[in-house]
Amino acid sequence: MNLVIVESPTKARKLSGYLGSDYKVEASVGHVRDLPSNNLSIDIEKNFEPLYEISEDKKKVVATLKKLAKTADKVYLAMDPDREGEAIAWHVKYLLEEGAKHKPKFSRATFHEITKDAVLKAISSPSEINLDLVDAQQARRVVDRLVGYKISPVLWKKVRRGLSAGRVQSVALRLIVEREKEIAAFVPEEYWELDVALKLDEKIPKHQIFIDKKPLDELPEGYLVARVSTVEGKNFAPKSADDIKNVVSFLPDAAYRISEIEKKERNRVSLPPFTTSTLQQAAANRLGYTSKQTMTLAQQLYEEGLITYHRTDSVNLSTTAIDMARAFIVKNYGQNYLPAQARIFKGSSKNAQEAHEAIRVTYIDQSVDEIRHKSSKFTENHVKLYDLIWRRFVSSQMETAVYNQTSLTIEATLNKGEVKKVELKTSGSILKFDGWMKLFPGQGDRILPDVAEGQDLYFGELNSAQKFTQPPARYNDASVIKELEKRGIGRPSTYASIISVIDSRGYVERQNKRFFATPIGITVCDFLLEHFKTIMDYDFTAEMEEDLDRISRGEKEWRKVVGTFYRPLEKQIDEVVDKADRMQVPVEKTGEKCPTCLEAQKAGTLEGEVGDVVIRTGRFGKFYSCSKYPTCKYTQNIVTKVDGVVCPLCGTGEVIEKNSRWGKMFYGCSTYPTCDWASWKKPEPGEKLTKEEWKEMQAKRAERAEARKARFAKSNPAASKTTTKKTTAKKPATKKASPKKKAAATKSKAKK
């Protein structure tokens, strides 16, 4: 019997369908052992030796794997093809070999798509575990643990209990905090724009072209709109209403003539297929998904064999994939949509593993409608993400899109004693051939009317608009990932967790899909920047990522890298604990006095002054508190009401925002528990729901919950079993093993 071990039950199910009866496929259900969370679990004095333990919920899984390994001739470790997958494979091998009398032959099987051909090829030509990748993963884990477990207690002492620091997360927080401060310090500057609606013929009827200071999306026939660009040969950049007075008075009576027409053909080459980073950015911009949501959906698509491995920084495509795409393009769109040669893209990542492919679909003929039925877990979100990946992959091998772009320069002159001249400019483009943009339509043309050089135009309408410069935009998922990637901070597999961590810690808030730094986030960032400049430095963090890459390539030894990082940090931590002043988290005052303090004042038991009611930010959002906390324990939840909306079920209660136990916001009735209506979706004004409809919705929710439990129990029987107490005679107490003996000490390299 051959044993194949993968991480997930879904992956195990897929492989079981591809391999014959000689193979038994079992899931480790992720990591089988890790650094326990109740202590540092790193022996610093023994060259940063990690002290791993089998996770409590994985003991039955490990026992099952050991039992199967006893009768196996070969064990194939078929975890994901990345550093984390390599580390899981190494840990599983270590546990199965530890103390075993029968030691089967272990092999590493890697594939980048869960298809029958790819799986069979990987099993038929296995390799060995790449210890350099294991070392790189260990180094990341150890460094991150040292930062988290050594600096977080400093934050407890100097800022507030319960806070935490992270090597990469804190640097990502710095990006958002610095942008928040830029926005707060931004001083808008006034400027003006002058647009003129012009007619091709004086006889064309007059139309209203500008509504709310903006031109119509579709102009009436015979009209165009141009903007004043120069006055008397000088660039026109008005800063106030006074700057435009003379020009405004001049334009209605001026004579207009087209002085220059410039026509160019412009090409837009297709974009490369997705990497992890660009997929998260596109999903955020086009679909509104968070990075964590995108990676979860992609993981499930990958495990069902629908897309290639979704953690990659390569834009490379296999020859098979390119041939598949080119054949599909000719068949479905025609020969003119196919470039003469295949598109080959070059990646910009310094450590891109070109053996990996970009993210693409595995079967190009598999339609969006077909994948809806591939798994009971699939939702409309899965379908949309699959469709986006499909379009990007196919379009990457399609012909260039061609535009005809036209730019007009228009002279406005007026001769009343002296000649004045104003220039206006406008441009438009027409999509001549859509090419790859056939799969990404919606890039609307701005068409100019057919005109000739020297042609006269006639005044129609004037629009003067006061504008103000805008502060830099707040980061969203797409832009923060783009910035992290540009600075070399983090890697494809870490972006989602980086953002998720600073969000879940309450250091940032999401509002309209943008990140706002919270007072506690700003305070933590300021403290770390003041006292731990090195670990908060962008270049230093990027260099650490490079060192991890060097370890993965076998160029550096991981313990030396960790030591070089940690020894100076250790001294710095001691200095900060001894010398740094405590920082206060800024709070928002409400102008009200604390009711608990007022009651104590009346009773004559108040010590000191009456506290103010302030707004603080906690794990589950904002709440009211006394400024004298912890002396005064007064707190009250902040209830945010949805204006103009009443409960759709009872019709009397107000709709309020609430936070679930996981921190996700939902909407509920203010009369709860009298009325138990709740929804993830914000109700519309006038929306109504009958009691019968509500019961039906609750029944369907219960069905979905039971289905999820059943799927979990089927895929993870060990974890779903409940333990029952047995009345058996107590065994004599035995001496517990010391933590160091209990922990499985590990050697990073198998070879000396």
C-alpha positions in Angstrom: 0.0 0.0 0.0 1.2 3.5 -0.8 0.2 6.4 1.5 -0.3 9.9 0.1 -0.6 12.7 2.6 -2.0 16.1 1.7 -3.1 19.1 3.8 -6.8 19.3 3.2 -9.7 16.8 3.1 -11.0 18.3 -0.2 -7.6 17.8 -1.8 -7.6 14.2 -0.4 -10.9 13.6 -2.0 -9.8 14.9 -5.4 -6.6 12.8 -5.3 -8.5 9.7 -4.3 -10.4 10.0 -7.5 -7.3 10.1 -9.6 -5.2 7.4 -8.0 -5.9 3.7 -8.0 -6.7 1.3 -5.2 -3.0 0.9 -4.4 -3.0 4.4 -2.9 -4.5 5.5 0.4 -4.9 9.3 0.5 -5.1 11.0 3.9 -5.2 14.6 5.1 -3.0 16.2 7.8 -5.6 19.0 8.0 -3.0 21.7 7.9 0.0 21.9 10.3 0.4 18.8 12.6 2.8 20.5 15.0 3.8 24.1 15.7 5.3 26.4 18.3 2.8 26.3 21.2 1.1 29.6 21.9 1.4 29.6 25.7 5.1 30.5 25.7 7.9 31.6 23.5 8.9 28.0 22.6 12.3 29.0 21.2 15.4 28.1 23.1 17.5 31.3 22.4 20.5 30.0 24.3 20.6 26.9 22.1 21.0 28.8 18.9 17.3 29.6 18.5 16.2 26.0 18.7 12.4 25.8 18.0 10.5 23.6 20.5 7.6 22.2 18.5 4.6 20.3 19.9 1.9 18.3 18.3 -1.2 20.5 18.3 -3.9 19.2 20.7 -6.5 18.9 18.0 -4.0 17.0 15.7 -3.0 14.2 18.0 -5.7 11.9 16.6 -4.7 12.9 13.1 -1.1 12.1 13.8 -2.0 8.8 15.4 -4.0 7.8 12.3 -1.1 8.8 10.0 1.3 6.7 12.1 -1.0 3.7 11.9 -1.3 4.0 8.2 2.5 4.5 7.7 3.2 1.2 9.6 1.7 -0.7 6.7 2.8 1.6 3.8 5.6 0.7 1.4 6.0 4.3 0.3 4.7 7.6 1.7 4.2 10.5 -0.7 4.2 13.9 0.9 1.9 15.9 -1.5 1.6 19.2 0.3 1.3 22.6 -1.5 4.3 23.6 -3.6 5.6 26.5 -1.4 7.7 27.0 1.8 4.8 26.4 4.1 3.8 23.2 2.3 7.5 22.0 2.4 7.6 22.7 6.1 4.4 20.7 6.7 5.8 17.8 4.7 9.0 17.9 6.8 7.1 17.9 10.1 4.9 15.0 9.0 8.0 13.0 7.9 9.7 13.8 11.3 6.7 12.5 13.3 6.2 9.4 11.2 9.8 8.4 11.5 10.2 9.2 15.2 10.5 5.9 17.1 9.0 3.9 14.2 10.3 0.3 13.7 9.0 0.2 10.2 10.2 3.2 8.1 8.7 3.4 4.6 10.4 5.3 1.8 9.4 9.0 1.9 9.1 11.1 -1.2 7.9 14.6 -2.0 5.3 14.9 -4.7 4.6 18.5 -5.9 2.0 19.7 -8.5 0.7 23.1 -9.3 -2.8 22.1 -10.3 -5.0 19.4 -9.0 -5.7 17.6 -12.3 -5.3 13.9 -13.1 -2.4 14.4 -15.4 -0.5 16.7 -13.0 -1.1 14.4 -10.0 -0.1 11.2 -11.8 3.0 12.9 -13.2 4.0 14.1 -9.7 3.5 10.7 -8.2 5.5 9.0 -11.0 8.5 11.4 -10.6 8.8 12.4 -6.9 11.6 14.3 -5.4 13.1 14.9 -1.9 12.0 17.5 0.7 13.8 20.8 -0.1 15.4 21.6 3.3 16.4 25.1 2.2 12.7 25.9 1.8 12.0 24.3 5.2 14.7 26.5 6.8 13.3 29.6 5.2 9.9 28.9 6.7 11.4 28.1 10.1 13.4 31.3 10.0 10.2 33.3 9.2 8.3 31.5 12.0 11.1 32.0 14.6 11.7 35.7 13.8 8.0 36.5 13.8 7.6 34.7 17.1 10.5 36.6 18.7 9.1 39.9 17.6 5.6 39.1 18.7 6.4 37.5 22.1 9.2 39.9 23.0 7.8 43.3 21.9 4.1 42.8 22.7 4.7 42.7 26.5 6.5 46.0 26.1 3.3 47.5 24.5 1.4 46.1 27.5 3.6 48.0 29.9 4.0 51.2 28.0 0.7 51.6 26.1 -2.2 49.2 27.0 -2.6 45.6 27.9 -3.6 43.2 25.2 -1.8 44.9 22.4 0.5 43.1 20.1 3.3 43.8 17.6 4.3 41.9 14.4 7.4 42.1 12.3 5.6 42.8 9.0 2.1 43.7 10.2 3.5 46.7 12.2 5.3 48.0 9.1 2.1 47.7 7.1 0.3 49.6 9.9 2.9 52.3 9.5 1.9 52.8 5.8 -1.7 53.3 6.8 -0.9 55.6 9.8 1.4 57.8 7.7 -1.2 58.1 5.0 -3.7 59.1 7.8 -1.4 61.8 9.0 -0.8 63.1 5.4 -4.6 63.4 5.0 -4.9 65.2 8.4 -2.1 67.6 7.5 -3.3 68.2 4.0 -4.3 71.8 3.1 -6.5 71.9 0.0 -5.6 74.5 -2.6 -8.2 76.2 -4.8 -8.1 76.0 -8.6 -10.5 76.7 -11.4 -11.4 75.0 -14.7 -12.9 76.7 -17.7 -14.8 74.5 -20.2 -16.5 75.7 -23.4 -19.2 73.8 -25.3 -18.7 74.6 -29.0 -21.0 74.0 -32.0 -19.8 72.9 -35.5 -22.5 75.1 -37.1 -23.9 78.4 -35.9 -27.4 77.1 -36.9 -27.3 74.1 -34.5 -30.0 74.7 -31.8 -28.7 75.6 -28.4 -28.6 72.8 -25.8 -27.8 72.7 -22.1 -24.5 70.9 -22.1 -23.4 71.3 -18.5 -25.4 69.9 -15.6 -24.1 70.3 -12.0 -20.9 71.7 -13.5 -20.3 68.6 -15.5 -20.8 68.0 -19.3 -23.3 65.4 -20.4 -22.0 61.9 -20.9 -23.4 61.9 -24.5 -23.2 65.3 -26.2 -25.9 66.3 -28.7 -24.9 65.9 -32.4 -22.6 68.7 -33.6 -21.2 69.6 -30.2 -17.8 69.2 -28.6 -16.4 70.4 -25.2 -12.9 71.9 -24.9 -10.9 73.2 -21.9 -9.0 76.5 -21.8 -5.2 75.6 -21.7 -3.3 78.8 -22.5 -3.9 82.5 -22.4 -1.7 84.7 -24.5 0.7 81.8 -24.9 1.1 81.2 -21.2 -0.3 78.1 -19.3 -3.6 78.9 -17.8 -3.7 77.8 -14.1 -6.2 80.0 -12.3 -6.2 79.8 -8.5 -9.2 82.1 -7.7 -12.3 83.6 -9.2 -10.4 86.8 -9.9 -8.0 84.9 -12.1 -10.7 83.9 -14.5 -12.8 87.1 -14.7 -11.1 88.5 -17.9 -11.2 85.2 -19.7 -14.8 84.5 -18.7 -15.9 87.8 -20.1 -13.8 87.2 -23.3 -15.0 83.7 -24.3 -18.7 84.3 -25.2 -17.8 86.9 -27.9 -14.6 85.2 -29.2 -14.2 83.6 -32.7 -13.2 79.9 -32.6 -11.1 78.1 -35.1 -9.5 74.7 -35.1 -5.7 75.4 -35.4 -4.3 71.9 -35.2 -5.5 68.3 -35.4 -3.3 65.5 -34.2 -4.2 61.9 -34.9 -2.3 58.9 -33.5 -2.8 55.2 -33.4 -2.3 53.8 -29.9 -2.0 50.2 -28.9 -2.8 48.5 -25.6 -1.0 45.2 -25.1 -2.7 42.5 -23.1 -2.0 42.2 -19.4 -0.1 39.2 -18.0 -2.0 36.4 -16.2 -2.5 36.8 -12.5 0.0 36.5 -9.7 -1.2 36.3 -6.1 -0.6 40.0 -5.7 -2.4 41.1 -8.9 -5.3 38.7 -8.3 -5.9 40.3 -4.9 -5.7 43.8 -6.3 -8.0 43.0 -9.2 -10.5 41.3 -7.0 -10.5 44.3 -4.6 -11.0 46.8 -7.5 -13.4 44.9 -9.7 -15.3 42.7 -7.2 -14.9 44.5 -3.9 -13.4 41.5 -2.2 -11.0 41.7 0.8 -7.6 40.1 0.3 -8.5 37.4 2.8 -11.8 36.7 1.1 -10.0 36.4 -2.3 -7.5 33.9 -1.0 -10.1 31.8 0.7 -12.2 31.6 -2.5 -9.0 30.9 -4.6 -8.0 28.1 -2.1 -11.3 26.4 -2.6 -11.2 26.8 -6.4 -7.7 25.3 -6.4 -8.6 22.4 -4.2 -11.5 21.5 -6.6 -9.0 21.4 -9.4 -10.4 24.5 -11.2 -7.3 26.8 -11.1 -3.6 26.4 -10.7 -1.9 27.1 -7.4 -2.8 30.5 -6.2 0.3 31.4 -4.2 2.8 32.5 -6.8 4.7 35.5 -7.9 5.4 34.1 -11.4 3.7 35.4 -14.6 5.0 32.3 -16.5 2.7 30.0 -18.4 3.5 26.5 -19.4 3.7 25.6 -23.1 0.6 23.4 -22.7 -1.4 26.3 -21.2 -0.4 28.7 -24.0 -1.3 26.2 -26.7 -4.6 25.6 -25.0 -5.4 29.3 -24.8 -4.4 30.0 -28.5 -6.5 27.1 -29.8 -9.5 28.4 -27.8 -9.0 32.0 -29.1 -9.0 30.9 -32.8 -12.0 28.6 -32.3 -14.2 31.1 -30.4 -13.0 34.6 -31.5 -11.3 34.1 -34.9 -7.8 34.2 -36.3 -7.5 38.0 -36.1 -7.7 37.9 -32.3 -4.6 35.6 -32.2 -1.1 37.2 -32.1 1.4 35.8 -34.6 3.5 34.6 -31.6 2.6 33.5 -28.1 2.7 36.2 -25.4 5.6 35.6 -23.0 5.7 37.8 -19.9 8.6 38.6 -17.7 8.1 38.9 -13.9 9.5 41.7 -11.8 9.8 39.7 -8.6 13.4 39.2 -7.4 12.6 35.7 -6.2 9.9 34.5 -8.6 10.0 30.8 -8.9 9.6 30.4 -12.7 8.9 26.7 -12.3 5.6 27.9 -10.9 3.0 29.1 -13.2 0.8 32.2 -13.0 -2.7 31.7 -11.7 -4.9 30.3 -14.5 -7.8 28.0 -15.0 -7.0 24.3 -15.6 -9.6 23.6 -18.2 -10.3 26.5 -20.5 -13.5 25.0 -21.9 -15.1 24.8 -18.5 -17.7 27.5 -18.5 -18.6 29.8 -15.6 -22.1 28.1 -15.4 -20.5 24.7 -15.1 -18.4 25.4 -12.1 -21.4 26.5 -10.0 -22.1 22.8 -9.6 -18.6 21.6 -8.9 -19.0 21.9 -5.1 -21.8 22.5 -2.6 -19.6 25.2 -1.0 -19.5 27.3 -4.1 -21.3 30.6 -4.1 -21.7 33.5 -6.6 -18.4 34.9 -5.2 -16.6 31.7 -6.3 -18.1 32.1 -9.8 -17.1 35.7 -10.1 -13.5 35.1 -9.1 -13.2 32.1 -11.4 -14.6 34.2 -14.3 -12.0 37.0 -13.5 -9.2 34.4 -13.6 -10.5 32.9 -16.8 -10.7 36.2 -18.6 -7.3 37.4 -17.5 -5.7 34.1 -18.6 -7.4 34.0 -22.0 -7.0 37.7 -22.7 -3.2 37.5 -21.9 -2.8 35.5 -25.1 -5.0 37.7 -27.3 -4.1 40.3 -29.9 -3.3 44.0 -29.0 -6.2 46.4 -28.8 -5.9 49.4 -31.2 -7.2 52.9 -30.6 -7.4 55.9 -32.9 -6.8 59.0 -30.7 -7.5 62.5 -31.9 -6.4 65.7 -30.2 -7.7 69.2 -31.2 -6.2 72.6 -30.5 -8.7 75.4 -30.8 -7.9 79.1 -31.0 -10.2 81.7 -29.6 -9.6 85.3 -30.7 -11.2 88.6 -30.1 -10.1 91.9 -31.8 -11.3 95.0 -30.0 -8.5 97.4 -30.2 -6.0 94.6 -29.5 -5.8 90.9 -30.4 -6.3 88.4 -27.6 -5.7 84.7 -28.1 -6.8 81.8 -25.9 -6.1 78.2 -26.7 -8.5 75.3 -25.8 -7.8 71.6 -26.0 -9.9 68.5 -26.2 -9.2 64.9 -27.1 -11.1 61.7 -28.0 -10.5 58.2 -28.9 -12.2 55.4 -30.9 -11.6 51.7 -30.3 -10.6 50.6 -33.7 -10.0 46.9 -32.8 -10.9 45.5 -29.4 -8.4 42.6 -29.3 -7.9 41.3 -25.8 -10.3 44.0 -24.5 -13.1 41.9 -25.9 -13.0 40.1 -22.6 -12.8 43.3 -20.6 -15.4 45.6 -22.3 -16.7 48.9 -20.8 -13.8 51.1 -21.8 -16.2 53.6 -23.4 -15.0 55.6 -26.3 -15.0 59.4 -26.2 -15.9 60.2 -29.8 -15.2 63.6 -31.4 -17.2 64.9 -34.3 -15.6 64.8 -37.8 -13.8 68.2 -38.1 -11.1 69.7 -40.3 -8.1 71.9 -39.6 -9.0 75.6 -40.1 -12.7 74.9 -39.5 -14.7 77.6 -37.6 -16.6 76.6 -34.4 -19.3 78.6 -32.6 -19.8 79.3 -28.9 -22.5 77.3 -27.2 -22.1 77.4 -23.4 -19.5 78.3 -20.8 -18.8 76.3 -17.6 -16.5 77.7 -14.8 -15.9 75.2 -12.0 -14.2 75.9 -8.7 -12.1 72.9 -7.6 -9.9 72.0 -4.7 -6.9 69.7 -4.7 -7.6 66.5 -2.9 -5.5 64.7 -0.3 -3.9 61.4 -1.1 -6.5 58.6 -1.2 -6.7 56.2 1.8 -5.4 52.7 1.2 -7.7 49.9 0.3 -6.8 46.2 -0.1 -5.6 46.7 -3.6 -3.4 49.8 -3.0 -1.9 48.6 0.2 -0.9 45.2 -1.4 0.6 47.1 -4.3 2.6 49.3 -2.0 3.9 46.4 0.1 4.9 44.6 -3.1 6.6 47.7 -4.5 8.7 48.1 -1.2 9.5 44.3 -1.1 7.7 43.8 2.2 5.9 40.5 2.7 5.5 37.8 0.0 2.4 36.6 -2.0 1.3 34.1 0.6 1.5 36.7 3.4 -0.4 39.8 2.1 -3.9 38.6 3.2 -2.8 37.6 6.7 -0.9 40.9 7.1 -4.0 43.0 6.4 -6.3 40.6 8.3 -4.2 40.9 11.5 -4.0 44.7 11.7 -7.8 44.8 10.9 -8.7 42.2 13.6 -6.5 43.9 16.2 -8.5 47.1 15.8 -5.5 49.1 14.6 -7.4 50.0 11.4 -11.1 50.3 10.4 -12.7 49.5 7.1 -15.0 52.2 5.9 -16.3 52.1 2.4 -13.6 49.5 1.6 -10.9 52.0 2.7 -8.5 51.7 5.7 -8.7 54.3 8.5 -6.1 54.2 11.2 -7.7 54.1 14.7 -6.4 56.0 17.7 -5.0 52.8 19.2 -3.3 52.0 15.8 -1.7 55.4 15.6 -0.5 55.2 19.2 1.0 51.7 18.7 2.7 52.8 15.5 4.1 56.0 17.0 5.5 54.1 20.0 7.2 51.4 17.8 8.6 54.1 15.5 10.0 56.0 18.4 11.6 53.1 20.2 12.0 50.4 17.6 13.0 52.3 14.5 14.9 49.4 13.0 12.1 46.9 12.8 9.7 49.6 11.6 12.1 50.6 8.8 10.8 49.8 5.3 14.2 49.0 3.9 15.2 46.8 6.9 12.0 44.8 6.6 12.5 44.4 2.9 16.1 43.2 3.5 14.9 40.6 6.0 12.5 39.3 3.3 15.5 39.1 1.0 17.4 37.2 3.6 14.6 34.7 3.9 14.7 34.3 0.1 18.5 33.8 0.3 17.9 31.0 2.9 15.4 29.4 0.5 18.0 29.4 -2.2 20.6 27.9 0.1 22.8 31.1 0.2 22.5 31.8 3.9 22.2 29.7 7.1 18.9 30.4 8.9 20.2 30.5 12.5 22.8 33.1 11.6 20.2 35.3 10.0 18.0 35.0 13.1 20.9 35.8 15.4 21.9 38.9 13.4 18.3 40.1 13.6 17.6 39.3 17.3 20.8 40.2 19.3 20.6 44.0 18.7 16.8 43.8 19.2 17.2 42.1 22.6 19.3 44.9 24.0 16.9 47.5 22.6 14.0 45.8 24.3 15.7 46.0 27.7 16.5 49.7 27.2 12.8 50.5 26.2 11.4 48.7 29.2 13.8 50.7 31.6 13.6 54.1 30.0 10.6 54.6 27.8 7.7 56.7 29.0 4.1 55.4 29.0 2.0 56.6 26.1 -1.7 57.5 26.3 -4.2 56.4 23.7 -6.0 59.5 22.6 -9.8 59.5 23.2 -12.7 61.4 21.7 -14.5 63.5 24.2 -18.4 63.7 24.1 -18.8 66.7 26.3 -20.8 64.7 28.9 -20.0 63.8 32.4 -19.7 60.2 33.6 -23.1 59.0 35.1 -21.3 56.6 37.5 -19.1 59.3 38.8 -22.1 61.7 39.3 -23.9 59.0 41.3 -20.9 58.5 43.4 -20.6 62.2 43.9 -24.2 62.4 45.1 -23.6 59.5 47.5 -20.5 61.2 48.8 -18.2 58.3 47.8 -16.4 59.9 44.8 -12.7 60.2 45.0 -11.4 63.1 43.0 -13.2 64.9 40.2 -16.1 63.7 38.0 -14.9 61.9 34.9 -15.8 62.7 31.3 -17.6 60.3 29.0 -15.1 59.5 26.2 -15.1 57.2 23.2 -12.6 54.4 23.2 -11.9 51.7 20.7 -11.9 48.0 21.8 -11.8 44.6 20.1 -15.4 44.9 19.0 -15.4 48.5 18.0 -16.0 51.8 19.7 -17.7 52.2 23.1 -18.4 54.9 25.8 -16.1 54.9 28.8 -15.1 57.1 31.7 -12.0 59.1 31.3 -10.9 58.0 34.8 -10.8 54.3 33.8 -9.6 52.0 35.4 -10.6 53.9 38.6 -14.1 54.2 37.3 -15.5 51.1 35.4 -18.3 52.9 33.5 -18.8 51.6 30.0 -21.7 51.6 27.5 -22.1 50.3 24.0 -22.4 52.8 21.2 -25.5 52.1 19.2 -25.4 53.2 15.6 -28.8 53.5 14.0 -29.6 53.2 10.3 -31.4 56.5 9.5 -34.8 56.3 7.9 -35.2 52.5 8.2 -37.4 50.5 10.6 -37.2 46.8 11.3 -38.6 44.9 8.3 -40.1 42.2 10.5 -41.8 44.0 13.5 -42.1 47.4 11.8 -41.6 49.3 15.1 -38.0 48.7 16.2 -35.1 50.7 14.8 -32.4 49.0 12.7 -29.0 49.2 14.5 -25.5 48.0 13.7 -24.0 45.3 15.8 -20.8 43.2 15.8 -20.8 39.5 15.8 -18.4 37.4 18.0 -16.0 37.3 15.0 -16.0 41.1 14.7 -18.1 41.2 11.5 -20.8 43.8 11.5 -24.5 42.9 11.0 -27.9 44.6 11.3 -30.4 43.8 14.0 -33.6 45.1 15.6 -33.3 47.5 18.5 -36.1 45.6 20.4 -34.1 42.3 20.6 -34.9 39.8 22.1 -38.6 40.7 21.6 -37.9 40.8 17.8 -35.0 38.5 16.6 -34.6 39.9 13.1 -31.0 40.1 11.9 -29.3 40.3 8.6 -25.8 40.8 7.1 -27.3 43.0 4.4 -28.4 46.6 5.1 -32.2 46.8 4.7 -33.7 49.4 2.4 -36.3 52.0 3.5 -39.8 50.5 3.3 -38.5 46.9 3.2 -41.0 44.4 4.8 -40.8 40.8 5.9 -43.7 38.6 7.0 -43.3 36.2 10.0 -43.8 33.3 7.6 -41.0 34.5 5.3 -38.7 35.0 8.4 -39.4 31.5 9.6 -38.6 30.1 6.2 -35.3 32.1 6.1 -34.4 30.8 9.5 -35.1 27.3 8.5 -32.8 27.6 5.4 -30.1 29.1 7.6 -30.4 26.2 10.0 -30.2 23.8 7.0 -27.0 25.5 5.7 -25.5 25.3 9.2 -26.2 21.6 9.5 -24.8 21.0 6.0 -21.6 22.8 7.0 -21.3 20.7 10.2 -21.9 17.5 8.2 -19.2 18.5 5.7 -16.8 19.3 8.5 -17.5 16.0 10.3 -17.0 14.1 7.0 -13.7 15.8 6.2 -12.4 15.9 9.7 -13.8 13.0 11.7 -11.2 13.1 14.4 -12.0 16.7 15.3 -15.7 16.3 15.2 -15.9 13.4 17.7 -17.0 14.4 21.2 -15.2 12.8 24.1 -17.3 11.1 26.7 -16.3 10.6 30.4 -15.8 7.0 31.5 -16.0 5.9 35.1 -12.8 3.9 35.3 -10.4 3.4 38.2 -7.8 6.1 38.4 -4.3 5.2 37.5 -1.4 6.1 39.8 -0.1 9.6 39.2 2.9 9.6 36.9 5.6 12.3 36.8 4.9 14.7 33.9 7.6 15.1 31.3 9.3 18.5 31.3 8.2 20.9 28.6 11.6 20.6 26.9 11.4 16.8 26.8 7.7 16.9 25.7 8.6 19.3 23.0 10.1 17.7 19.9 13.4 19.3 19.4 14.3 19.7 15.8 17.3 19.9 13.7 16.9 22.1 10.7 19.3 20.2 8.4 19.2 16.5 8.0 22.8 16.6 6.8 25.6 18.0 9.0 
